[in-house]
């Protein structure tokens, strides 16, 4: 049971990283602002669903292993809060910006920066978690 919970948690983190990488690629590749805005709004649903799965499977794994609040768990909670904050800020900015305007170019740069920070949070916490107590 413990091994299965860990595998599901890790696979959902990998799926979240793939969604972020796909979004970064779409920002760089897609030249039509309206299509990009539509794509990112649809992807926000998938992103939030997978992040909810990451959080839920993490809580299940924590309950199955009867672990308390260690440095590793606190780092993962902080990463989840940072990811949620970055995504909410990106989504509100996407909602306000109009497609086919000069402001959309600023949105592309800001969204790209948010996604890179999200990916870094995932990589840092994923890479550091085996070394933490």
N, C-alpha and C positions, 0 to 999 in steps of 0.2 A: 504494500500500500504506500509506504514511504517513498519507494523508488518511482512508482507511477506518478505520485503527486509532484515529485521533483522534475520528472521528464515533461509533464504537462506544463509546468511553470516555465521551464527553460524553452520549450517549443513556442509558447506564447510570447516570450521575450524576443525570440528570433523572428517571429512573424511581425511583431511590432517594429523591429529594426528594419525588416524588409519593406514595410509600408513607408517608413520614414525615408529610406533610400529611394523608393519609387517616387515619392513626392518631390524629393530633391531633383531627381532626373526629369520629372515633368516640368518643374519650374525652369530648368535649364533648356529643355527641348521644345516645349510648347510655346509657339509664338503668338497664338490667338489668345488674347486676354480673356475673352468671354468664356471660351472652352476651358481655360485653366481655372478660372473662378468656379465654374460649374463642377469641374473635376475635384478641386480641393474641398468644396462643400460636401460632395458625396463621400470623399475619402475621410472627412472628419468623423463621419458616423462609424466607418470601419475602424478608424484609429481609436476612438473612444471605446468601442466594443472590445477591441483587443486589449487596451489598457485596463479595462474593467476585469477582463479575464486574467491578466497578469496579477492584479491586486487580489482578486478572489482566490486564485490558485496559490498565491503566496500566503494568504491567511490560512488556507486549508493545510498547506505544508507546515506552517508554524504550529497549527493545532495538532496535526498528526504526530509531529516530533516532540510535542510538549516543550517547545523551547520558549524561553522568556525573551525580554527585550535586550538583545545583545547589540554591540556596535554594528554588526552586519545588518540586523533587522532595522535599526534606526537609520542607517545609510540608505537602505532600500525604501523606507517610508519617505525620507527626504527626497530621494530621486523621483518617486511617484508624485509627490507634491510639486516638485519643480517641473516635471513633464506636464502635469495638469495646468499649471500656471502659464507655461509657455504656449500651450495649445489654445487656451482660452484667450490669451492676448492676441495670438495670430488670427483666431477665428473672428474676434471682434473687429480687428483691423480689416480683415477680408470683407466683412459685412458692410463696413463703411465706405470702402473704396469702390469707385465706379470703373467698370471695365472700359477699355479703349480711351483711357486718359493718361496724362503724364504721371499722375499719382500712382498709377498701377505699377510703373517701373520701380518706384520706391517700395511698394508692397512686395514686389518680387525679391528685392534685396533683403528686406526685413524678414520675409517668410523663409528665405534661404538661410538666414542667420539663425532663426528660431529652430528650424529643422536640424541644423548642424549642432546647435546646443543640445537639442533633445537626443540626438545620436551620441554625442559625447557623454551625456549623463548615463545612457544605457551602457556604453562601453566601459566607462569608469566604474560604475557600480558592478557590472558583470565581471570585470577584470579584477576588481579589488575584493569582491565578496569571498572567494576562496581563501584569501590571506587573512581576513579579519577573524577575530574570535567569535 
